[in-house]
Amino acid sequence: MGKAGLPVSPLAPARFPDLPVVAGVEFASGAAGVKYQGRTDVTLIRIAPGSSLAGAFTRSSTRAACILDNQAKLAAGGDAPEGAAIIVNSGNANAFTGARGQESVDAVTTAVARAAGVPAGRVFSSSTGVIGEPLPHDRIVAIVDDLAASLDAGGIAGAARAIMTTDTFPKGASAVVAGEGGEIRIAGIAKGSGMIAPDMATMLVYVFTDAAIPAPLLQQALSSGLDTTFNAITVDSDTSTSDALILAATGRSPAAPITSLDGGAGAAFVTALHGVMRDLAQLVVRDGEGATKFVEVRVTGAASEADAHKVAMAIANSPLVKTAIAGEDANWGRIVAAVGKSGAEADRDRLRIRFGDMVLAENGWRSPSYDESKASAYMKRQDLVIAVDLGLGQGARTVWTCDLTHGYIDINADYRS
């Protein structure tokens, strides 16, 4: 069973991966009783002095207090000469809580700064859970000293579990890349299951690397990968108030510092980082609330990349498409409808639709090779590819989604109870 008592997603990996230890990062997790007693619900992460930081956050106009605080802190710069810390709680989003929201952020981050020995301006907080309920921050503050005393470089798996809400499995991904003079390690964890849509989603993501790289380049490496990873997934088209991605580079690798992202070790680092981001994003979709199918939507031939994105998300967010997938119904007509409503330039007679390797429709009509029985058999797979070529240009985009089942309703109809 998952943390919230839900059955583990059928799309889950067999186990949590063995993530490499990233020198300069320590983790501790504990139970504060934020919402439920006896459930691990708080994680403390300490990042060594001399590190660089970068981040990405939801663009919701109702952002939570912790998001606004994190954004203000990073806007002042991504250097952490005296170290940094991240404190995360599940069970309460500390969103739409008025002035009290910032009071809770201040109370928690001040306690962490004292206990972890880092400046308060380098303590970042994240909260996830119910919106509109005051955060019982005293419960978190009460265990901060114990967390600081138990910080462990090998505690990342426990941290991945502590940040879960309706997630049914912890999520982790890693990469090791050859730098100049040594290896560079990257390891990341994420939570996310529902309220998943672009401009980040209901995701908390923390990625760590021992690369030596200045903060502006680290931010550039992170930002350049968002559109093809965390902004290319959707479970239900809803965006949360509390989405955060924080990337820390400790500089403890024996590899030479990265001074450019153009070619060589810098380009290799970016490729590896984006791979970790993509793996974590896809794990979030595989844990979509009630999901039984993992769906890749590939759009090519669009007049522009923006149009390709519009079409891909129109398909991925369509309740009619998603319920057909849940019912294993090869109803490609719903793909046609989604393309038409997307707002992107499209020409009916140039459209081609494929499920896997099968061409279902082309030239404004059902394909002569269409075989309903083969298409229906394909829909029984857990991993599906829907491909649409618009025949208009070079624009392309791939996004990932899942089906929409009654399980999604069951989870969200009584989320607060």
N, C-alpha and C positions, 0 to 999 in steps of 0.2 A: 504494500500500500504506500501511497505518497504521503507527504507530510500532513496534508489536510484530510487524510483518511480516504482519499480517492484511489481507485485502482490505477496502477501504473499504466501509462499510455502504451498501447500495442506498438507504437512507433519508436519506443525508447531504445537506446543502445543497451547492449547486454549488461554493461556495468559502467561505473564512473571511470574515466581514463586515468592512467598513471601520469600525473602532471609533473614536469621537472621542477625542482626547487629553484626559485629565482633568488639569487643572493641579494640580500638587502630588503626582503619583504617577510613579515611575520604575521601570523593569523591567530585569533582566539575567538571562540564562540561560547555562548552561554544562554541560559534561560532567565529572562527578566519578567516573564508573565505579562508582556505587553497586551496580549489579548487572551491567550490561553495559558493556564498553568502547566508547568512541566514540559513545555515545548521549547526547544532551542530556537531563539528568535532574535538574537543580537550577535553581530560579528564586529570585531575590532581588527583593523589591519594597520600595521605600522610600517612606514616606508623610510628607509635609511636617509641620513643627511647626504646632501649633494645630489639628490634625485631631481628629475625633471617631470613635470606633470602636464597632462592635456585632458580635454574633456569634450563631451557633446551632451546636449540636454534637450528635453522636449521643448517645442515651440508653442505649447498650449498657452492660451492667454489666462488660464487659471492655474498656473504653475504653483506647486507646493512651496512652502517656506524654505525647505532645505535646498530646493533647486535654485531659487533666487539667491540664497546665501552662497551656494557653490559657484554660481556664475559670477557673482561679484568678486569672490576670492580669486578665481582664475583670471578674471579680467585684469587683476593687479599683477599678473605674471605667473608663469608656470615653474619658476625655480623654487626649490625647497632646500636651501643650504643647511638648514637645521633639522631637516626631516619633515615628514608629513604623516597624517593618519586619516583613516576612513572609518566611520562608525555607521553601521547599517542595522536597522530594525525591520522586522516584518510584523504584520498584524495591525498596523495603523499607518496611514499615509501622511499624517500631519499636514493635510491639505484642506483648504477652505476652513481654516481654524482661526482666522483673524490675527490680531496682534499676538495672541498666545502662541501661534505657530512659530514666530521668530523667537519668542521667549524660550520655547522648548529647544529650538536649535541652539540657542546661546548656552542654555544650561548643559546640554549634552556635550557640545564641542568644548566648552570650558573645562568640564570634568575630564574629557579625553586628553586635552592639552596638558593638564596637570599630571595625569597618571602616566601618559606615554612619553612625556618630556619633549613635546614639540610645540611650536607656536600655535596659538589659537587660530591665527590666520591661515594656517596650513592644515586645519582639521576640516574634513569634508564629511557631511552627513547625508544619509539616504534613508527614506522611510517608505514603506510599501504596505498596502492593506486598505482598510476602509477609509473613505473620504468623509470629512465633516465631523469626525470625532476628535476631541482634544487628545493629544499624545500624552500618556502618563509617563512623562520623561523622568520623574523621580525613580521609577522602577529601573530604568536604564542606567541612570547615574549611580544607583546603588550597587551595580555589579561591575562598573568600569574598572575599579581597582583590581578586582579578581581577574578580569579579562587581561589587563595589562601585565599582571604577574604570570599569566599562562601563555603569553605570546610564543608562537612556535613557527619556525620556518616551514615545517611540514604540515601545517594545519589547513591547507587550502581546501581539502575535500570537506571538512567540517564547515568551513565558511560557505561553500556552495550549497550545503543543505540548510544552513541557518537562514539564508536569505529567501528561501522558497515561501510562497503563499499557496495558491492553488496548483502550483507545479506538482507533478507526480514523480519527477526524478531530478536530481541535481545535474547541473550542466557544466562541463568543462572542456577545454580544448587547448592544444599547445603546438609549438613548432620549435625546431632548433635549426638555426641558419648559420652558415659559415661566414664569419666576419673576417676582417684582416688581422690575422694573428691569433684567432681563437673563435670559439663558438659563441653565438648569441642565443639566449633562451627567451621564449615567450610563453606565458601561461595565462589563461583567462577563465573566469567563471561568469555565469549569468543566471538570472531568474526571469521567467516570463511564461505566460500561459494563456491569459485572456487580455482583452483591451490591447490588442496588438495591431498597430498600423503605423504608417510612416510618420516622420518628424519625431523619430524614435517611437517606441511603443511602450507598453507597460513592462519595461525592461529595466533591470539593474544589471550593469555589466562592469566588471573590473578586470582589467588586463594589465599584466606586469611583465617587464622585460629587464634584463640586466645590461642592455645596450647603453653605451655612453652616447647620448644624443641631446643637443640643446632643445629647450622647450619649444621654440618656434618651429623647428623641424619636426619634432614629435607631434605637435598639433597638426602640421601639414600632412604628415603621414596618416594620422587618424582621420582627419576630415575628408581626405581624398578617397577613403574607402567606404564612407557612410552610405552613399547612394546605391551601391551594389551589394550591400550587406544588410545592415540594420534598417535601412530605409527601403528595402526591397522585400519585406515580409509583411504578411497580414494574416490574422486569424479571423477578425471580425469587423475590421474597418474602424474600430474605436481607438482613439489616442488618449493616453492617461495624463495625469497632472504631475507625475513623479518620475519620469524616465531619466536615467542618468547613465552615462558611460564615462568612466575615469580610467585613464591610461597613465601608468607610472613607469619611468625608466630609471633604474638605480645606478647605472654606470659601473656596475661591479664585474662586468664581463672582461676577460683578458683581451678581447678584440679591441682594435684601435677605435677611437671615437668616430662616429658617423658625422661627417661635415657636409654631406650633400646627398640628396635622394636621387640624383641623376646618375644611374649606372653604378656598377660595382657593388660593394657591400650595402650601400644605402638603398639601392633599388631592390636588392635581395631581401633586405629587412622589410621594406614596404610590402613586397609580395607575400612574405611569410605572415606579417601582421594582418593583412587583409584576409589571408586564408584562415587565420584563427577567428577573426571577426565573422567571416562567412559561416564557419562551422558552428559558432555559438548562435548565430541568427537562425540557422536551420534547425538547431536543437530546440529553440524556442517554438518554432512551428510544429516540430514533431511532438511537442507537449501541449499543443493547442487544446483548449478545453473541449473535451468530448471527441477529439480527433481520432479517426481510424485510417485516414489516407493522407499521405504526404504528396503534395502536388507542385510540380515545377511548371510555371507558365513562361514559355519562350515566345517573345514577339520579335519578328524581324521584318525588314522591308518597309518600315514606317518612314514617313516624310521627315521625321526628326526623332532624336532620342526622347524628347519630351512627349511626343505623340506615342512612341512605343511604350513609355511608362504609363500613360493614360490608359491605353488599351490593356496592358498587362494587369493593372490594378482593377480595371473595370471587370475583367474576367475573374480575377482572384477574389474580389469582394462580392461578387454576385451571389445572393442567397439561392437563386435558382440554379446556378452552376454548381454551387457547393452542396446543395441538397441532392442534386442529381448524382454527383460523385459519391455521396454517402450511400445512395441507393444503388450504386453500381449501374447507373443508367447512362448509356452512351448517347446522351441527348445533345448532340453537337449544335442543334438549333439555338440552344441557350448561349453558346459561344458567339454565334452570329449576332444575337440580340445584344450581348454585352459589348461587342465591338461597335455596333451601331450607336449605342448610347454613350460611348466613352468621351465624345467630344473631339476625338482625333480625326484627322483626315482619313477617309476610307473610301474604297471603291468596291462595291459588291462583286463586280466581275473580275477583280484581280485578287480576291481573297483566297487563301488556301489554309485549310485547317487540318491538323494532324493530331491523332492520339498515338503517342509512341512513334512507330515507323509507318503507321497506316494513314493514308490520305483519305479523309472523310468527305471533304468538300473542296471544290476548286472551280474557277471560271464561272462563278455565279450559280453553281448547281451542285447537287450531290455528285461525288466522284463516281465514274463508271466502275471503278474497282472497289467501291464501298461494299463491305461485308458486315452486316449487322451482327452476326454471331461472333465474328472475330473481335469486333469492337466491344461487344458485351463481355467477352472473355477477358479482354485487356483491362476493363474497368474493375475486375476483381482483384487486381494487384494492389499491394499497399503503397507502392511508390509509382506515381503516374507523371507523365509528361504531356502537357497540352501545348501544341506549337501553332502559332498563327503567323503567316507571312502576308503582309498587306500589299506587297508588290508595287510600292510607291517610291522607295528610296533606300537609304542605308541605315536608318535609325533602328536600334535594337535594344531590348531590355529583357532581362530574366528576373522574375520574382517568384517567391515561394509562398504557398498557402496550404490549407488543409480543408477537409470537408466540414460540413455543418451537420451535426447530429443532435438527437434529443439530449445527449449528454451535456451539450453546451447550455441548454435551457435548465437542466437539473442543477447545474453548478451555479448559474447566475440568478436563478429565480429566488434563491434564499441565501445569497452570498454573506449577508450580515448576521445570519443566525448561527 
